[in-house]
Amino acid sequence: MSETKERKDVYAIVTERIIQQLEKGVAPWQKPWRADQVPKNLISGRPYRGINLILLSTLGYEHNLFLSKKQIAALGASAKEKERPHLVVFWKWVEVSDEDVSAPHS
């Protein structure tokens, strides 16, 4: 048996998670959470948005506070041995002007 793990792309992981929720009878895009339960970053206090809100809120944790691997290391802490990382998708808004859209691509 090979030691290498096959990596899934983000789209496959997100699709799989949504299908799992739908099979449980949960529509993850409907708001099942309360305002005080929205997943947040523990250090910055910023709530997660977009697909991350859906991905993290469906995990079933009592407290929806999360840290990145770098934040854990910066605190000099470590995760519990049985804890596993969860997918968080980096995204940001990109402002595009009309000139950018109409310019020919090289």
Jmol script that loads the backbone (N, CA, C; Angstrom):
load data "model"
ATOM      1  N   MET A   1       0.842  -1.184   0.000  1.00  0.00           N
ATOM      2  CA  MET A   1       0.000   0.000   0.000  1.00  0.00           C
ATOM      3  C   MET A   1       0.885   1.244   0.000  1.00  0.00           C
ATOM      4  N   SER A   2       0.535   2.221  -0.790  1.00  0.00           N
ATOM      5  CA  SER A   2       1.327   3.432  -0.936  1.00  0.00           C
ATOM      6  C   SER A   2       1.112   4.369   0.246  1.00  0.00           C
ATOM      7  N   GLU A   3       2.188   5.030   0.669  1.00  0.00           N
ATOM      8  CA  GLU A   3       2.126   5.984   1.773  1.00  0.00           C
ATOM      9  C   GLU A   3       1.604   7.345   1.335  1.00  0.00           C
ATOM     10  N   THR A   4       1.597   7.613   0.030  1.00  0.00           N
ATOM     11  CA  THR A   4       1.166   8.930  -0.448  1.00  0.00           C
ATOM     12  C   THR A   4      -0.351   9.031  -0.403  1.00  0.00           C
ATOM     13  N   LYS A   5      -0.810  10.202  -0.017  1.00  0.00           N
ATOM     14  CA  LYS A   5      -2.257  10.452   0.049  1.00  0.00           C
ATOM     15  C   LYS A   5      -2.677  11.175  -1.219  1.00  0.00           C
ATOM     16  N   GLU A   6      -3.816  10.801  -1.745  1.00  0.00           N
ATOM     17  CA  GLU A   6      -4.352  11.495  -2.909  1.00  0.00           C
ATOM     18  C   GLU A   6      -5.026  12.774  -2.427  1.00  0.00           C
ATOM     19  N   ARG A   7      -4.674  13.900  -3.025  1.00  0.00           N
ATOM     20  CA  ARG A   7      -5.237  15.182  -2.618  1.00  0.00           C
ATOM     21  C   ARG A   7      -6.473  15.487  -3.454  1.00  0.00           C
ATOM     22  N   LYS A   8      -7.540  15.887  -2.780  1.00  0.00           N
ATOM     23  CA  LYS A   8      -8.756  16.298  -3.467  1.00  0.00           C
ATOM     24  C   LYS A   8      -8.687  17.800  -3.714  1.00  0.00           C
ATOM     25  N   ASP A   9      -9.352  18.240  -4.756  1.00  0.00           N
ATOM     26  CA  ASP A   9      -9.407  19.685  -4.964  1.00  0.00           C
ATOM     27  C   ASP A   9     -10.507  20.278  -4.094  1.00  0.00           C
ATOM     28  N   VAL A  10     -10.423  21.571  -3.867  1.00  0.00           N
ATOM     29  CA  VAL A  10     -11.352  22.270  -2.985  1.00  0.00           C
ATOM     30  C   VAL A  10     -12.799  22.072  -3.431  1.00  0.00           C
ATOM     31  N   TYR A  11     -13.047  22.136  -4.730  1.00  0.00           N
ATOM     32  CA  TYR A  11     -14.409  21.983  -5.233  1.00  0.00           C
ATOM     33  C   TYR A  11     -14.982  20.621  -4.867  1.00  0.00           C
ATOM     34  N   ALA A  12     -14.173  19.573  -4.970  1.00  0.00           N
ATOM     35  CA  ALA A  12     -14.635  18.225  -4.632  1.00  0.00           C
ATOM     36  C   ALA A  12     -14.946  18.115  -3.142  1.00  0.00           C
ATOM     37  N   ILE A  13     -14.106  18.718  -2.307  1.00  0.00           N
ATOM     38  CA  ILE A  13     -14.321  18.668  -0.859  1.00  0.00           C
ATOM     39  C   ILE A  13     -15.595  19.409  -0.474  1.00  0.00           C
ATOM     40  N   VAL A  14     -15.779  20.601  -1.013  1.00  0.00           N
ATOM     41  CA  VAL A  14     -16.970  21.394  -0.711  1.00  0.00           C
ATOM     42  C   VAL A  14     -18.223  20.668  -1.204  1.00  0.00           C
ATOM     43  N   THR A  15     -18.177  20.146  -2.402  1.00  0.00           N
ATOM     44  CA  THR A  15     -19.325  19.416  -2.956  1.00  0.00           C
ATOM     45  C   THR A  15     -19.661  18.211  -2.093  1.00  0.00           C
ATOM     46  N   GLU A  16     -18.642  17.474  -1.683  1.00  0.00           N
ATOM     47  CA  GLU A  16     -18.842  16.300  -0.836  1.00  0.00           C
ATOM     48  C   GLU A  16     -19.495  16.685   0.490  1.00  0.00           C
ATOM     49  N   ARG A  17     -19.025  17.773   1.098  1.00  0.00           N
ATOM     50  CA  ARG A  17     -19.582  18.220   2.378  1.00  0.00           C
ATOM     51  C   ARG A  17     -21.047  18.646   2.226  1.00  0.00           C
ATOM     52  N   ILE A  18     -21.364  19.345   1.148  1.00  0.00           N
ATOM     53  CA  ILE A  18     -22.746  19.777   0.918  1.00  0.00           C
ATOM     54  C   ILE A  18     -23.648  18.560   0.695  1.00  0.00           C
ATOM     55  N   ILE A  19     -23.183  17.597  -0.076  1.00  0.00           N
ATOM     56  CA  ILE A  19     -23.970  16.381  -0.317  1.00  0.00           C
ATOM     57  C   ILE A  19     -24.211  15.628   0.994  1.00  0.00           C
ATOM     58  N   GLN A  20     -23.196  15.533   1.836  1.00  0.00           N
ATOM     59  CA  GLN A  20     -23.365  14.878   3.137  1.00  0.00           C
ATOM     60  C   GLN A  20     -24.465  15.550   3.954  1.00  0.00           C
ATOM     61  N   GLN A  21     -24.475  16.883   3.960  1.00  0.00           N
ATOM     62  CA  GLN A  21     -25.492  17.614   4.708  1.00  0.00           C
ATOM     63  C   GLN A  21     -26.882  17.393   4.115  1.00  0.00           C
ATOM     64  N   LEU A  22     -26.976  17.416   2.786  1.00  0.00           N
ATOM     65  CA  LEU A  22     -28.262  17.196   2.130  1.00  0.00           C
ATOM     66  C   LEU A  22     -28.792  15.793   2.425  1.00  0.00           C
ATOM     67  N   GLU A  23     -27.907  14.805   2.467  1.00  0.00           N
ATOM     68  CA  GLU A  23     -28.321  13.438   2.790  1.00  0.00           C
ATOM     69  C   GLU A  23     -28.841  13.323   4.214  1.00  0.00           C
ATOM     70  N   LYS A  24     -28.407  14.214   5.107  1.00  0.00           N
ATOM     71  CA  LYS A  24     -28.900  14.262   6.480  1.00  0.00           C
ATOM     72  C   LYS A  24     -30.194  15.060   6.590  1.00  0.00           C
ATOM     73  N   GLY A  25     -30.648  15.628   5.460  1.00  0.00           N
ATOM     74  CA  GLY A  25     -31.858  16.437   5.473  1.00  0.00           C
ATOM     75  C   GLY A  25     -31.621  17.881   5.848  1.00  0.00           C
ATOM     76  N   VAL A  26     -30.369  18.334   5.775  1.00  0.00           N
ATOM     77  CA  VAL A  26     -30.009  19.701   6.133  1.00  0.00           C
ATOM     78  C   VAL A  26     -29.617  20.458   4.872  1.00  0.00           C
ATOM     79  N   ALA A  27     -30.241  21.617   4.666  1.00  0.00           N
ATOM     80  CA  ALA A  27     -29.836  22.499   3.570  1.00  0.00           C
ATOM     81  C   ALA A  27     -28.824  23.473   4.166  1.00  0.00           C
ATOM     82  N   PRO A  28     -27.515  23.261   3.928  1.00  0.00           N
ATOM     83  CA  PRO A  28     -26.505  24.062   4.622  1.00  0.00           C
ATOM     84  C   PRO A  28     -26.527  25.545   4.295  1.00  0.00           C
ATOM     85  N   TRP A  29     -27.196  25.941   3.240  1.00  0.00           N
ATOM     86  CA  TRP A  29     -27.266  27.370   2.905  1.00  0.00           C
ATOM     87  C   TRP A  29     -28.398  28.060   3.651  1.00  0.00           C
ATOM     88  N   GLN A  30     -29.247  27.293   4.342  1.00  0.00           N
ATOM     89  CA  GLN A  30     -30.272  27.901   5.179  1.00  0.00           C
ATOM     90  C   GLN A  30     -29.662  28.142   6.551  1.00  0.00           C
ATOM     91  N   LYS A  31     -30.055  29.200   7.185  1.00  0.00           N
ATOM     92  CA  LYS A  31     -29.431  29.633   8.431  1.00  0.00           C
ATOM     93  C   LYS A  31     -29.918  28.791   9.618  1.00  0.00           C
ATOM     94  N   PRO A  32     -29.159  27.738   9.989  1.00  0.00           N
ATOM     95  CA  PRO A  32     -29.549  26.942  11.147  1.00  0.00           C
ATOM     96  C   PRO A  32     -28.907  27.444  12.437  1.00  0.00           C
ATOM     97  N   TRP A  33     -28.030  28.431  12.321  1.00  0.00           N
ATOM     98  CA  TRP A  33     -27.261  28.887  13.466  1.00  0.00           C
ATOM     99  C   TRP A  33     -27.847  30.183  14.018  1.00  0.00           C
ATOM    100  N   ARG A  34     -27.440  30.502  15.245  1.00  0.00           N
ATOM    101  CA  ARG A  34     -27.808  31.768  15.859  1.00  0.00           C
ATOM    102  C   ARG A  34     -26.630  32.712  15.703  1.00  0.00           C
ATOM    103  N   ALA A  35     -26.869  34.001  15.863  1.00  0.00           N
ATOM    104  CA  ALA A  35     -25.811  35.004  15.687  1.00  0.00           C
ATOM    105  C   ALA A  35     -24.630  34.744  16.619  1.00  0.00           C
ATOM    106  N   ASP A  36     -24.891  34.233  17.822  1.00  0.00           N
ATOM    107  CA  ASP A  36     -23.798  33.973  18.763  1.00  0.00           C
ATOM    108  C   ASP A  36     -23.078  32.657  18.469  1.00  0.00           C
ATOM    109  N   GLN A  37     -23.506  31.925  17.438  1.00  0.00           N
ATOM    110  CA  GLN A  37     -22.881  30.662  17.078  1.00  0.00           C
ATOM    111  C   GLN A  37     -22.153  30.710  15.736  1.00  0.00           C
ATOM    112  N   VAL A  38     -22.070  31.865  15.118  1.00  0.00           N
ATOM    113  CA  VAL A  38     -21.401  31.987  13.828  1.00  0.00           C
ATOM    114  C   VAL A  38     -19.919  31.656  14.013  1.00  0.00           C
ATOM    115  N   PRO A  39     -19.336  30.813  13.168  1.00  0.00           N
ATOM    116  CA  PRO A  39     -17.912  30.492  13.284  1.00  0.00           C
ATOM    117  C   PRO A  39     -17.046  31.742  13.176  1.00  0.00           C
ATOM    118  N   LYS A  40     -16.098  31.869  14.120  1.00  0.00           N
ATOM    119  CA  LYS A  40     -15.214  33.034  14.162  1.00  0.00           C
ATOM    120  C   LYS A  40     -13.781  32.580  14.378  1.00  0.00           C
ATOM    121  N   ASN A  41     -12.855  33.452  14.005  1.00  0.00           N
ATOM    122  CA  ASN A  41     -11.456  33.233  14.327  1.00  0.00           C
ATOM    123  C   ASN A  41     -11.270  33.652  15.779  1.00  0.00           C
ATOM    124  N   LEU A  42     -10.671  32.793  16.579  1.00  0.00           N
ATOM    125  CA  LEU A  42     -10.530  33.053  18.010  1.00  0.00           C
ATOM    126  C   LEU A  42      -9.669  34.285  18.296  1.00  0.00           C
ATOM    127  N   ILE A  43      -8.616  34.500  17.520  1.00  0.00           N
ATOM    128  CA  ILE A  43      -7.703  35.613  17.773  1.00  0.00           C
ATOM    129  C   ILE A  43      -8.279  36.942  17.283  1.00  0.00           C
ATOM    130  N   SER A  44      -8.691  36.995  16.035  1.00  0.00           N
ATOM    131  CA  SER A  44      -9.167  38.259  15.459  1.00  0.00           C
ATOM    132  C   SER A  44     -10.627  38.551  15.799  1.00  0.00           C
ATOM    133  N   GLY A  45     -11.390  37.514  16.114  1.00  0.00           N
ATOM    134  CA  GLY A  45     -12.818  37.695  16.381  1.00  0.00           C
ATOM    135  C   GLY A  45     -13.647  37.874  15.120  1.00  0.00           C
ATOM    136  N   ARG A  46     -12.991  37.832  13.959  1.00  0.00           N
ATOM    137  CA  ARG A  46     -13.709  38.028  12.696  1.00  0.00           C
ATOM    138  C   ARG A  46     -14.532  36.795  12.356  1.00  0.00           C
ATOM    139  N   PRO A  47     -15.792  36.992  12.007  1.00  0.00           N
ATOM    140  CA  PRO A  47     -16.610  35.854  11.597  1.00  0.00           C
ATOM    141  C   PRO A  47     -16.187  35.373  10.214  1.00  0.00           C
ATOM    142  N   TYR A  48     -16.295  34.081  10.015  1.00  0.00           N
ATOM    143  CA  TYR A  48     -16.022  33.522   8.689  1.00  0.00           C
ATOM    144  C   TYR A  48     -17.198  33.844   7.783  1.00  0.00           C
ATOM    145  N   ARG A  49     -16.912  33.996   6.486  1.00  0.00           N
ATOM    146  CA  ARG A  49     -17.941  34.371   5.523  1.00  0.00           C
ATOM    147  C   ARG A  49     -17.925  33.398   4.356  1.00  0.00           C
ATOM    148  N   GLY A  50     -18.894  33.566   3.489  1.00  0.00           N
ATOM    149  CA  GLY A  50     -18.945  32.780   2.268  1.00  0.00           C
ATOM    150  C   GLY A  50     -19.050  31.292   2.536  1.00  0.00           C
ATOM    151  N   ILE A  51     -18.356  30.507   1.724  1.00  0.00           N
ATOM    152  CA  ILE A  51     -18.418  29.048   1.848  1.00  0.00           C
ATOM    153  C   ILE A  51     -17.853  28.583   3.177  1.00  0.00           C
ATOM    154  N   ASN A  52     -16.935  29.358   3.774  1.00  0.00           N
ATOM    155  CA  ASN A  52     -16.369  28.970   5.067  1.00  0.00           C
ATOM    156  C   ASN A  52     -17.425  28.959   6.168  1.00  0.00           C
ATOM    157  N   LEU A  53     -18.394  29.845   6.086  1.00  0.00           N
ATOM    158  CA  LEU A  53     -19.487  29.861   7.051  1.00  0.00           C
ATOM    159  C   LEU A  53     -20.229  28.531   7.007  1.00  0.00           C
ATOM    160  N   ILE A  54     -20.507  28.055   5.804  1.00  0.00           N
ATOM    161  CA  ILE A  54     -21.208  26.774   5.647  1.00  0.00           C
ATOM    162  C   ILE A  54     -20.321  25.614   6.094  1.00  0.00           C
ATOM    163  N   LEU A  55     -19.074  25.603   5.634  1.00  0.00           N
ATOM    164  CA  LEU A  55     -18.175  24.490   5.957  1.00  0.00           C
ATOM    165  C   LEU A  55     -17.957  24.343   7.458  1.00  0.00           C
ATOM    166  N   LEU A  56     -17.737  25.444   8.158  1.00  0.00           N
ATOM    167  CA  LEU A  56     -17.423  25.371   9.577  1.00  0.00           C
ATOM    168  C   LEU A  56     -18.657  25.227  10.458  1.00  0.00           C
ATOM    169  N   SER A  57     -19.778  25.798  10.049  1.00  0.00           N
ATOM    170  CA  SER A  57     -20.976  25.717  10.891  1.00  0.00           C
ATOM    171  C   SER A  57     -21.609  24.330  10.866  1.00  0.00           C
ATOM    172  N   THR A  58     -21.269  23.516   9.879  1.00  0.00           N
ATOM    173  CA  THR A  58     -21.852  22.170   9.797  1.00  0.00           C
ATOM    174  C   THR A  58     -21.033  21.122  10.552  1.00  0.00           C
ATOM    175  N   LEU A  59     -19.975  21.533  11.242  1.00  0.00           N
ATOM    176  CA  LEU A  59     -19.122  20.577  11.941  1.00  0.00           C
ATOM    177  C   LEU A  59     -19.697  20.115  13.272  1.00  0.00           C
ATOM    178  N   GLY A  60     -20.618  20.879  13.834  1.00  0.00           N
ATOM    179  CA  GLY A  60     -21.295  20.458  15.056  1.00  0.00           C
ATOM    180  C   GLY A  60     -20.555  20.746  16.352  1.00  0.00           C
ATOM    181  N   TYR A  61     -19.627  21.688  16.337  1.00  0.00           N
ATOM    182  CA  TYR A  61     -18.929  22.043  17.567  1.00  0.00           C
ATOM    183  C   TYR A  61     -19.824  22.895  18.460  1.00  0.00           C
ATOM    184  N   GLU A  62     -19.657  22.739  19.770  1.00  0.00           N
ATOM    185  CA  GLU A  62     -20.413  23.546  20.723  1.00  0.00           C
ATOM    186  C   GLU A  62     -19.984  25.011  20.635  1.00  0.00           C
ATOM    187  N   HIS A  63     -18.677  25.239  20.479  1.00  0.00           N
ATOM    188  CA  HIS A  63     -18.130  26.579  20.340  1.00  0.00           C
ATOM    189  C   HIS A  63     -17.489  26.680  18.964  1.00  0.00           C
ATOM    190  N   ASN A  64     -17.943  27.599  18.153  1.00  0.00           N
ATOM    191  CA  ASN A  64     -17.443  27.755  16.789  1.00  0.00           C
ATOM    192  C   ASN A  64     -16.304  28.763  16.720  1.00  0.00           C
ATOM    193  N   LEU A  65     -15.229  28.490  17.439  1.00  0.00           N
ATOM    194  CA  LEU A  65     -14.048  29.341  17.441  1.00  0.00           C
ATOM    195  C   LEU A  65     -12.892  28.535  16.855  1.00  0.00           C
ATOM    196  N   PHE A  66     -12.197  29.123  15.881  1.00  0.00           N
ATOM    197  CA  PHE A  66     -11.174  28.393  15.158  1.00  0.00           C
ATOM    198  C   PHE A  66      -9.870  29.173  15.123  1.00  0.00           C
ATOM    199  N   LEU A  67      -8.768  28.440  14.981  1.00  0.00           N
ATOM    200  CA  LEU A  67      -7.428  29.002  14.850  1.00  0.00           C
ATOM    201  C   LEU A  67      -6.751  28.373  13.647  1.00  0.00           C
ATOM    202  N   SER A  68      -5.847  29.132  13.040  1.00  0.00           N
ATOM    203  CA  SER A  68      -5.038  28.553  11.972  1.00  0.00           C
ATOM    204  C   SER A  68      -3.835  27.850  12.607  1.00  0.00           C
ATOM    205  N   LYS A  69      -3.158  27.035  11.821  1.00  0.00           N
ATOM    206  CA  LYS A  69      -1.967  26.336  12.298  1.00  0.00           C
ATOM    207  C   LYS A  69      -0.911  27.347  12.753  1.00  0.00           C
ATOM    208  N   LYS A  70      -0.759  28.441  11.998  1.00  0.00           N
ATOM    209  CA  LYS A  70       0.216  29.486  12.365  1.00  0.00           C
ATOM    210  C   LYS A  70      -0.161  30.162  13.675  1.00  0.00           C
ATOM    211  N   GLN A  71      -1.448  30.413  13.890  1.00  0.00           N
ATOM    212  CA  GLN A  71      -1.885  31.061  15.126  1.00  0.00           C
ATOM    213  C   GLN A  71      -1.633  30.157  16.333  1.00  0.00           C
ATOM    214  N   ILE A  72      -1.856  28.863  16.166  1.00  0.00           N
ATOM    215  CA  ILE A  72      -1.594  27.919  17.258  1.00  0.00           C
ATOM    216  C   ILE A  72      -0.109  27.930  17.603  1.00  0.00           C
ATOM    217  N   ALA A  73       0.731  27.892  16.577  1.00  0.00           N
ATOM    218  CA  ALA A  73       2.189  27.902  16.795  1.00  0.00           C
ATOM    219  C   ALA A  73       2.638  29.206  17.450  1.00  0.00           C
ATOM    220  N   ALA A  74       2.072  30.338  17.025  1.00  0.00           N
ATOM    221  CA  ALA A  74       2.450  31.637  17.590  1.00  0.00           C
ATOM    222  C   ALA A  74       2.096  31.728  19.078  1.00  0.00           C
ATOM    223  N   LEU A  75       1.070  31.018  19.483  1.00  0.00           N
ATOM    224  CA  LEU A  75       0.681  30.998  20.890  1.00  0.00           C
ATOM    225  C   LEU A  75       1.537  30.037  21.710  1.00  0.00           C
ATOM    226  N   GLY A  76       2.376  29.267  21.015  1.00  0.00           N
ATOM    227  CA  GLY A  76       3.183  28.259  21.708  1.00  0.00           C
ATOM    228  C   GLY A  76       2.341  27.085  22.163  1.00  0.00           C
ATOM    229  N   ALA A  77       1.232  26.883  21.492  1.00  0.00           N
ATOM    230  CA  ALA A  77       0.291  25.825  21.861  1.00  0.00           C
ATOM    231  C   ALA A  77       0.343  24.701  20.831  1.00  0.00           C
ATOM    232  N   SER A  78      -0.455  23.697  21.069  1.00  0.00           N
ATOM    233  CA  SER A  78      -0.605  22.621  20.092  1.00  0.00           C
ATOM    234  C   SER A  78      -2.038  22.119  20.162  1.00  0.00           C
ATOM    235  N   ALA A  79      -2.480  21.511  19.072  1.00  0.00           N
ATOM    236  CA  ALA A  79      -3.834  20.962  19.024  1.00  0.00           C
ATOM    237  C   ALA A  79      -3.853  19.627  19.768  1.00  0.00           C
ATOM    238  N   LYS A  80      -5.023  19.229  20.205  1.00  0.00           N
ATOM    239  CA  LYS A  80      -5.153  17.918  20.827  1.00  0.00           C
ATOM    240  C   LYS A  80      -4.733  16.853  19.828  1.00  0.00           C
ATOM    241  N   GLU A  81      -4.217  15.765  20.323  1.00  0.00           N
ATOM    242  CA  GLU A  81      -3.678  14.714  19.457  1.00  0.00           C
ATOM    243  C   GLU A  81      -4.705  14.188  18.458  1.00  0.00           C
ATOM    244  N   LYS A  82      -5.951  14.066  18.860  1.00  0.00           N
ATOM    245  CA  LYS A  82      -6.981  13.502  17.979  1.00  0.00           C
ATOM    246  C   LYS A  82      -7.657  14.544  17.087  1.00  0.00           C
ATOM    247  N   GLU A  83      -7.357  15.830  17.293  1.00  0.00           N
ATOM    248  CA  GLU A  83      -7.960  16.872  16.461  1.00  0.00           C
ATOM    249  C   GLU A  83      -7.379  16.838  15.064  1.00  0.00           C
ATOM    250  N   ARG A  84      -8.218  17.125  14.093  1.00  0.00           N
ATOM    251  CA  ARG A  84      -7.812  17.158  12.698  1.00  0.00           C
ATOM    252  C   ARG A  84      -8.155  18.526  12.125  1.00  0.00           C
ATOM    253  N   PRO A  85      -7.373  18.984  11.144  1.00  0.00           N
ATOM    254  CA  PRO A  85      -7.665  20.288  10.542  1.00  0.00           C
ATOM    255  C   PRO A  85      -8.950  20.249   9.717  1.00  0.00           C
ATOM    256  N   HIS A  86      -9.555  21.407   9.566  1.00  0.00           N
ATOM    257  CA  HIS A  86     -10.757  21.552   8.744  1.00  0.00           C
ATOM    258  C   HIS A  86     -10.455  22.498   7.600  1.00  0.00           C
ATOM    259  N   LEU A  87     -11.128  22.271   6.495  1.00  0.00           N
ATOM    260  CA  LEU A  87     -10.927  23.079   5.303  1.00  0.00           C
ATOM    261  C   LEU A  87     -11.486  24.481   5.499  1.00  0.00           C
ATOM    262  N   VAL A  88     -10.670  25.470   5.201  1.00  0.00           N
ATOM    263  CA  VAL A  88     -11.097  26.862   5.127  1.00  0.00           C
ATOM    264  C   VAL A  88     -10.555  27.382   3.803  1.00  0.00           C
ATOM    265  N   VAL A  89     -11.425  27.994   3.015  1.00  0.00           N
ATOM    266  CA  VAL A  89     -11.064  28.454   1.676  1.00  0.00           C
ATOM    267  C   VAL A  89     -10.721  29.936   1.722  1.00  0.00           C
ATOM    268  N   PHE A  90      -9.510  30.285   1.268  1.00  0.00           N
ATOM    269  CA  PHE A  90      -9.125  31.692   1.204  1.00  0.00           C
ATOM    270  C   PHE A  90      -9.762  32.318  -0.026  1.00  0.00           C
ATOM    271  N   TRP A  91     -10.414  33.448   0.171  1.00  0.00           N
ATOM    272  CA  TRP A  91     -11.000  34.187  -0.948  1.00  0.00           C
ATOM    273  C   TRP A  91     -11.010  35.661  -0.576  1.00  0.00           C
ATOM    274  N   LYS A  92     -11.040  36.493  -1.580  1.00  0.00           N
ATOM    275  CA  LYS A  92     -11.139  37.926  -1.336  1.00  0.00           C
ATOM    276  C   LYS A  92     -11.790  38.588  -2.544  1.00  0.00           C
ATOM    277  N   TRP A  93     -12.390  39.739  -2.294  1.00  0.00           N
ATOM    278  CA  TRP A  93     -12.995  40.516  -3.363  1.00  0.00           C
ATOM    279  C   TRP A  93     -11.884  41.167  -4.173  1.00  0.00           C
ATOM    280  N   VAL A  94     -12.040  41.165  -5.474  1.00  0.00           N
ATOM    281  CA  VAL A  94     -11.079  41.824  -6.356  1.00  0.00           C
ATOM    282  C   VAL A  94     -11.842  42.878  -7.145  1.00  0.00           C
ATOM    283  N   GLU A  95     -11.396  44.127  -7.025  1.00  0.00           N
ATOM    284  CA  GLU A  95     -12.029  45.213  -7.755  1.00  0.00           C
ATOM    285  C   GLU A  95     -11.496  45.224  -9.188  1.00  0.00           C
ATOM    286  N   VAL A  96     -12.388  45.209 -10.151  1.00  0.00           N
ATOM    287  CA  VAL A  96     -12.009  45.227 -11.559  1.00  0.00           C
ATOM    288  C   VAL A  96     -12.690  46.428 -12.201  1.00  0.00           C
ATOM    289  N   SER A  97     -11.905  47.232 -12.900  1.00  0.00           N
ATOM    290  CA  SER A  97     -12.479  48.401 -13.566  1.00  0.00           C
ATOM    291  C   SER A  97     -12.968  48.000 -14.959  1.00  0.00           C
ATOM    292  N   ASP A  98     -13.788  48.864 -15.559  1.00  0.00           N
ATOM    293  CA  ASP A  98     -14.268  48.622 -16.920  1.00  0.00           C
ATOM    294  C   ASP A  98     -13.110  48.530 -17.905  1.00  0.00           C
ATOM    295  N   GLU A  99     -12.059  49.307 -17.643  1.00  0.00           N
ATOM    296  CA  GLU A  99     -10.884  49.274 -18.519  1.00  0.00           C
ATOM    297  C   GLU A  99     -10.205  47.905 -18.478  1.00  0.00           C
ATOM    298  N   ASP A 100     -10.141  47.301 -17.297  1.00  0.00           N
ATOM    299  CA  ASP A 100      -9.525  45.987 -17.156  1.00  0.00           C
ATOM    300  C   ASP A 100     -10.303  44.942 -17.944  1.00  0.00           C
ATOM    301  N   VAL A 101     -11.613  45.063 -17.932  1.00  0.00           N
ATOM    302  CA  VAL A 101     -12.473  44.080 -18.605  1.00  0.00           C
ATOM    303  C   VAL A 101     -12.375  44.203 -20.107  1.00  0.00           C
ATOM    304  N   SER A 102     -12.296  45.440 -20.627  1.00  0.00           N
ATOM    305  CA  SER A 102     -12.301  45.645 -22.086  1.00  0.00           C
ATOM    306  C   SER A 102     -10.912  45.521 -22.720  1.00  0.00           C
ATOM    307  N   ALA A 103      -9.855  45.513 -21.897  1.00  0.00           N
ATOM    308  CA  ALA A 103      -8.491  45.405 -22.445  1.00  0.00           C
ATOM    309  C   ALA A 103      -8.264  44.006 -23.004  1.00  0.00           C
ATOM    310  N   PRO A 104      -7.614  43.909 -24.177  1.00  0.00           N
ATOM    311  CA  PRO A 104      -7.329  42.584 -24.735  1.00  0.00           C
ATOM    312  C   PRO A 104      -6.328  41.837 -23.865  1.00  0.00           C
ATOM    313  N   HIS A 105      -6.525  40.535 -23.744  1.00  0.00           N
ATOM    314  CA  HIS A 105      -5.623  39.698 -22.941  1.00  0.00           C
ATOM    315  C   HIS A 105      -4.455  39.259 -23.805  1.00  0.00           C
ATOM    316  N   SER A 106      -3.271  39.256 -23.234  1.00  0.00           N
ATOM    317  CA  SER A 106      -2.096  38.839 -24.002  1.00  0.00           C
ATOM    318  C   SER A 106      -1.770  37.386 -23.761  1.00  0.00           C
TER     319      SER A 106
END
end "model"
wireframe off; spacefill off
backbone 0.3
color backbone group
